[in-house]
Amino acid sequence: LAGAVSLPCVAVALRDVARTRGRRSAPVLGVSAAFVFAAQMVNFPVAGGTSGHLLGGVLCAVLLGPSSAIVVMACVLAVQGLMFADGGLAAYGANLLNMGIIDTIAGWAVYRGVLGLLPGCSARAKITAASFGAWCGVVAAATACAGELAMAGTVPWRLAFPAMAGVHMLIGLGEAAITGIALGAVTRLRPDLLAGGAAERGGFGYLAAAGAALALFVAPFASPLPDGLATVARRLGFAARESGGPGLSPFADYTIAGLSPGWAAVVAGLAGAALAFGLSYLLARAVTRRSAGGPKHDTANG
């Protein structure tokens, strides 16, 4: 059911990317996907023995526009599910709906609404609005997940909603902080991008470097604590209902035979980032025009 809702949304996003972007934007979407994948590897601890990680949908939406962000997130989640057994194929529709679409669209809508209320349209205002939008996007995605758990009969809504929303309100603070820091760095290095400048003009090499640094130097030290959903599953007693396993995923649990856990995380992270780049790049290249074009509507300024 979640997939039936998600895939038409991705199709609409792809049509919008094809209509508003040129062929030269394909590397930009690829680099953005690689960065988001690498950033999602870095779990940070929050209260109560739980960890969280960046989703990245709102960050991408502010830099690229919501349609491009949905395409990027669809590619990242596909690589995670198929190659790393994060959720797996059966959960792809739900993961795409919650983390790729609801988080992105809800956070983008809040960003635009808050930006309209703040005086002026300065970089500081955009960073503030984006950070709050990122927090709201995480909470919205968690609320949607709680509703899906209730619809599936896994756990009642009266238990799922406060548990999911509560822990993800804390995780959302990390999402907001990382989004704000990333956009602050973009403002210093390439302020034209945050001002709605054409992504095809370049400047996203910084994201590639940051993603590689995360995979190489930070991911091996990510928090081993369970994430928000896993914590809620154990607290509410449905963790044992998890089905499936690593299957044919070559990098399940970010482990590689013959390598220490640290080096396995580095190699798997770099491989995953490369796969996310390739999938997003090829998809964008397949749907965009050969002409130089440029983002006419799908930009940071709407």
C-alpha positions as a printed NumPy array, in Angstrom:
array([[  0.   ,   0.   ,   0.   ],
       [  2.796,   2.403,   0.86 ],
       [  4.533,   1.537,  -2.382],
       [  1.342,   2.152,  -4.335],
       [  1.283,   5.663,  -2.875],
       [  5.025,   6.297,  -3.16 ],
       [  5.818,   5.236,  -6.712],
       [  3.376,   7.655,  -8.409],
       [  4.88 ,  10.427,  -6.278],
       [  8.339,   9.503,  -7.531],
       [  7.007,   9.419, -11.093],
       [  5.633,  12.958, -10.696],
       [  8.964,  14.079,  -9.221],
       [ 10.844,  12.558, -12.161],
       [  8.534,  14.304, -14.616],
       [  9.19 ,  17.608, -12.881],
       [ 12.948,  16.997, -12.937],
       [ 12.724,  16.211, -16.648],
       [ 10.759,  19.404, -17.251],
       [ 12.877,  21.795, -15.211],
       [ 16.43 ,  20.496, -15.333],
       [ 19.074,  20.034, -17.982],
       [ 21.368,  17.08 , -18.569],
       [ 24.191,  18.844, -16.715],
       [ 22.275,  18.551, -13.43 ],
       [ 22.646,  14.747, -13.376],
       [ 26.036,  14.826, -11.565],
       [ 24.576,  17.206,  -8.981],
       [ 21.817,  14.752,  -8.088],
       [ 24.385,  11.947,  -8.01 ],
       [ 26.713,  13.798,  -5.651],
       [ 23.79 ,  14.747,  -3.412],
       [ 22.72 ,  11.087,  -3.187],
       [ 26.259,  10.007,  -2.315],
       [ 26.479,  12.639,   0.427],
       [ 23.103,  11.71 ,   1.934],
       [ 24.03 ,   8.022,   1.922],
       [ 27.332,   8.707,   3.689],
       [ 25.69 ,  11.06 ,   6.184],
       [ 23.011,   8.502,   7.03 ],
       [ 25.729,   6.064,   8.101],
       [ 26.677,   8.305,  11.014],
       [ 24.34 ,   7.512,  13.894],
       [ 24.453,   9.966,  16.781],
       [ 23.304,   9.093,  20.331],
       [ 20.234,  10.669,  21.872],
       [ 18.637,  10.225,  25.289],
       [ 17.388,   6.866,  26.492],
       [ 19.952,   4.612,  24.803],
       [ 18.733,   5.491,  21.317],
       [ 20.544,   6.786,  18.255],
       [ 19.431,   8.767,  15.243],
       [ 20.834,   9.702,  11.861],
       [ 20.308,  12.34 ,   9.237],
       [ 17.456,  11.748,   6.798],
       [ 18.54 ,  14.543,   4.475],
       [ 15.359,  15.094,   2.51 ],
       [ 14.839,  18.675,   3.648],
       [ 18.51 ,  19.525,   3.169],
       [ 18.319,  18.291,  -0.42 ],
       [ 15.007,  20.069,  -0.991],
       [ 16.46 ,  23.414,   0.097],
       [ 19.486,  23.011,  -2.179],
       [ 17.89 ,  21.254,  -5.158],
       [ 14.125,  21.644,  -4.84 ],
       [ 11.581,  19.098,  -3.545],
       [ 11.224,  17.064,  -6.747],
       [ 14.959,  16.511,  -7.095],
       [ 15.153,  15.709,  -3.377],
       [ 12.518,  12.981,  -3.718],
       [ 14.467,  11.407,  -6.599],
       [ 17.681,  11.522,  -4.571],
       [ 16.027,   9.957,  -1.527],
       [ 14.406,   7.227,  -3.649],
       [ 17.84 ,   6.224,  -4.94 ],
       [ 19.514,   6.333,  -1.53 ],
       [ 16.809,   4.19 ,   0.078],
       [ 16.932,   1.705,  -2.798],
       [ 20.671,   1.195,  -2.33 ],
       [ 20.252,   0.824,   1.427],
       [ 17.465,  -1.718,   1.089],
       [ 18.943,  -3.857,  -1.681],
       [ 22.662,  -3.706,  -0.93 ],
       [ 22.736,  -3.216,   2.854],
       [ 19.537,  -4.972,   4.045],
       [ 18.359,  -1.745,   5.683],
       [ 14.644,  -2.508,   5.645],
       [ 14.916,  -4.656,   2.572],
       [ 12.747,  -4.777,  -0.517],
       [  9.495,  -5.509,   1.337],
       [  9.833,  -2.333,   3.413],
       [ 10.995,  -0.134,   0.555],
       [  7.549,   1.321,  -0.105],
       [  7.06 ,   2.34 ,   3.521],
       [ 10.599,   3.693,   3.867],
       [ 10.217,   5.665,   0.657],
       [  6.863,   7.082,   1.731],
       [  8.007,   8.067,   5.227],
       [ 11.63 ,   9.139,   4.778],
       [ 11.693,  10.028,   1.11 ],
       [  8.36 ,  11.74 ,   0.526],
       [  6.605,  12.726,   3.764],
       [  9.777,  13.977,   5.44 ],
       [ 10.804,  15.907,   2.324],
       [  7.441,  17.443,   1.448],
       [  6.371,  18.237,   5.023],
       [  9.753,  19.735,   5.865],
       [  9.837,  21.733,   2.628],
       [  6.341,  23.079,   3.242],
       [  7.287,  24.193,   6.76 ],
       [ 10.493,  25.741,   5.398],
       [  8.578,  27.785,   2.846],
       [  5.937,  28.789,   5.396],
       [  8.443,  29.898,   8.036],
       [ 10.549,  31.695,   5.429],
       [  7.49 ,  33.711,   4.464],
       [  6.99 ,  34.792,   8.063],
       [ 10.585,  35.842,   8.728],
       [ 11.648,  39.366,   7.803],
       [ 13.742,  39.577,   4.653],
       [ 15.127,  36.598,   2.788],
       [ 18.646,  36.431,   4.182],
       [ 20.815,  33.352,   4.403],
       [ 20.303,  33.302,   8.184],
       [ 16.539,  33.289,   7.725],
       [ 16.773,  30.423,   5.252],
       [ 18.99 ,  28.391,   7.556],
       [ 16.62 ,  28.973,  10.491],
       [ 13.573,  28.019,   8.436],
       [ 15.311,  24.952,   6.989],
       [ 16.43 ,  23.719,  10.41 ],
       [ 12.901,  23.976,  11.796],
       [ 11.528,  22.358,   8.642],
       [ 13.996,  19.485,   9.045],
       [ 12.804,  18.902,  12.615],
       [  9.166,  18.97 ,  11.515],
       [  9.902,  16.583,   8.641],
       [ 11.363,  13.974,  10.995],
       [  8.378,  14.194,  13.337],
       [  5.956,  13.979,  10.405],
       [  7.695,  10.864,   9.066],
       [  7.634,   9.263,  12.524],
       [  3.929,  10.06 ,  12.89 ],
       [  3.232,   8.458,   9.525],
       [  5.159,   5.357,  10.597],
       [  3.086,   5.186,  13.791],
       [ -0.079,   5.323,  11.712],
       [  1.175,   2.507,   9.48 ],
       [  1.998,   0.356,  12.491],
       [ -1.517,   0.926,  13.796],
       [ -3.114,   0.194,  10.397],
       [ -1.147,  -3.056,  10.185],
       [ -2.379,  -4.131,  13.613],
       [  1.17 ,  -4.242,  14.955],
       [  0.582,  -1.858,  17.845],
       [ -2.356,   0.428,  18.761],
       [ -2.202,   4.078,  17.683],
       [ -2.533,   5.271,  21.286],
       [  0.798,   3.571,  22.025],
       [  2.568,   3.956,  18.681],
       [  2.042,   7.693,  18.26 ],
       [  3.481,   8.99 ,  21.565],
       [  6.365,   6.512,  21.44 ],
       [  7.371,   7.286,  17.842],
       [  6.758,  11.023,  18.033],
       [  8.494,  11.364,  21.399],
       [ 11.785,   9.73 ,  20.454],
       [ 11.863,  11.349,  17.023],
       [ 11.346,  14.802,  18.494],
       [ 14.778,  14.269,  20.039],
       [ 16.254,  12.766,  16.874],
       [ 14.814,  15.686,  14.935],
       [ 16.995,  18.061,  16.948],
       [ 20.04 ,  16.336,  15.474],
       [ 18.511,  16.539,  12.003],
       [ 17.902,  20.256,  12.484],
       [ 21.441,  20.868,  13.74 ],
       [ 23.105,  18.953,  10.887],
       [ 20.879,  20.648,   8.306],
       [ 21.722,  24.065,   9.719],
       [ 25.459,  23.337,   9.849],
       [ 25.488,  21.991,   6.296],
       [ 23.585,  24.975,   4.933],
       [ 25.828,  27.326,   6.897],
       [ 28.858,  25.767,   5.22 ],
       [ 27.18 ,  26.103,   1.828],
       [ 26.485,  29.761,   2.578],
       [ 30.172,  30.386,   3.199],
       [ 31.453,  28.397,   0.231],
       [ 28.763,  28.94 ,  -2.411],
       [ 26.133,  31.457,  -1.265],
       [ 24.597,  31.5  ,  -4.755],
       [ 23.362,  27.92 ,  -4.275],
       [ 21.344,  28.798,  -1.187],
       [ 20.07 ,  31.848,  -3.006],
       [ 18.541,  29.652,  -5.699],
       [ 21.514,  29.625,  -8.071],
       [ 21.559,  27.046, -10.835],
       [ 22.932,  23.757,  -9.556],
       [ 24.388,  23.024, -12.985],
       [ 26.978,  25.729, -12.448],
       [ 28.841,  23.453, -10.091],
       [ 29.96 ,  23.878,  -6.521],
       [ 28.697,  20.5  ,  -5.342],
       [ 32.207,  19.097,  -5.269],
       [ 32.227,  20.196,  -1.629],
       [ 29.419,  17.734,  -0.94 ],
       [ 31.414,  14.958,  -2.592],
       [ 34.427,  15.72 ,  -0.418],
       [ 32.277,  15.906,   2.709],
       [ 30.583,  12.599,   1.898],
       [ 33.92 ,  10.853,   1.353],
       [ 35.234,  12.269,   4.639],
       [ 32.159,  11.011,   6.482],
       [ 32.505,   7.506,   5.038],
       [ 36.261,   7.368,   5.677],
       [ 36.721,   9.037,   9.033],
       [ 33.384,   9.349,  10.837],
       [ 31.202,   6.36 ,   9.932],
       [ 33.48 ,   3.804,  11.672],
       [ 32.777,   5.65 ,  14.954],
       [ 29.002,   5.878,  14.541],
       [ 26.897,   5.097,  17.585],
       [ 25.992,   1.38 ,  17.859],
       [ 22.792,   2.174,  19.788],
       [ 19.48 ,   1.141,  18.189],
       [ 17.651,   3.75 ,  16.134],
       [ 14.304,   5.285,  16.983],
       [ 12.08 ,   2.627,  15.415],
       [ 14.126,  -0.233,  16.879],
       [ 13.902,   1.332,  20.318],
       [ 10.142,   1.73 ,  20.041],
       [  9.823,  -1.853,  18.763],
       [ 11.618,  -3.2  ,  21.812],
       [  9.737,  -0.927,  24.199],
       [  6.314,  -1.868,  22.825],
       [  7.121,  -5.538,  22.359],
       [  6.939,  -6.051,  18.592],
       [ 10.663,  -6.324,  17.848],
       [ 10.327, -10.126,  17.651],
       [  7.922,  -9.754,  14.708],
       [ 10.706,  -8.466,  12.467],
       [ 10.989, -10.748,   9.47 ],
       [ 13.609, -11.397,   6.853],
       [ 17.367, -11.106,   7.094],
       [ 20.412, -10.108,   5.095],
       [ 19.364, -12.267,   2.136],
       [ 21.559, -11.531,  -0.882],
       [ 22.59 ,  -8.07 ,   0.311],
       [ 26.402,  -8.013,  -0.068],
       [ 26.992,  -5.371,   2.614],
       [ 24.396,  -6.38 ,   5.204],
       [ 25.082,  -4.691,   8.558],
       [ 28.03 ,  -2.957,   6.853],
       [ 30.183,  -6.056,   7.315],
       [ 32.577,  -7.618,   4.821],
       [ 34.171, -11.008,   5.334],
       [ 37.875, -10.778,   6.08 ],
       [ 37.831,  -7.118,   7.131],
       [ 37.755,  -5.646,  10.598],
       [ 34.543,  -3.809,  11.53 ],
       [ 36.183,  -0.404,  11.077],
       [ 37.595,  -1.098,   7.628],
       [ 34.421,  -2.928,   6.601],
       [ 32.377,   0.167,   7.458],
       [ 34.735,   2.349,   5.395],
       [ 34.725,   0.076,   2.343],
       [ 30.986,  -0.582,   2.52 ],
       [ 30.286,   3.111,   2.997],
       [ 32.367,   4.144,   0.007],
       [ 30.788,   1.399,  -2.104],
       [ 27.293,   2.452,  -1.033],
       [ 27.994,   6.113,  -1.734],
       [ 29.305,   5.202,  -5.17 ],
       [ 26.216,   3.1  ,  -5.889],
       [ 23.902,   5.889,  -4.702],
       [ 25.756,   8.335,  -6.94 ],
       [ 25.536,   6.006,  -9.931],
       [ 21.843,   5.231,  -9.542],
       [ 20.82 ,   8.856,  -9.025],
       [ 23.094,  10.062, -11.83 ],
       [ 21.827,   7.504, -14.346],
       [ 18.192,   8.111, -13.425],
       [ 18.562,  11.887, -13.741],
       [ 20.477,  11.552, -16.992],
       [ 17.808,   9.262, -18.406],
       [ 14.975,  11.727, -17.848],
       [ 16.617,  15.117, -18.397],
       [ 17.066,  16.978, -21.662],
       [ 20.294,  17.271, -23.602],
       [ 19.992,  21.059, -23.701],
       [ 21.779,  23.058, -21.036],
       [ 18.462,  24.083, -19.501],
       [ 18.417,  24.924, -15.852],
       [ 16.164,  24.69 , -12.845],
       [ 13.24 ,  26.952, -13.702],
       [ 10.863,  25.937, -10.99 ],
       [ 12.526,  23.214,  -8.893],
       [ 14.962,  25.447,  -7.013],
       [ 15.592,  26.479,  -3.455],
       [ 13.335,  29.51 ,  -3.933],
       [ 10.436,  27.536,  -5.426]])
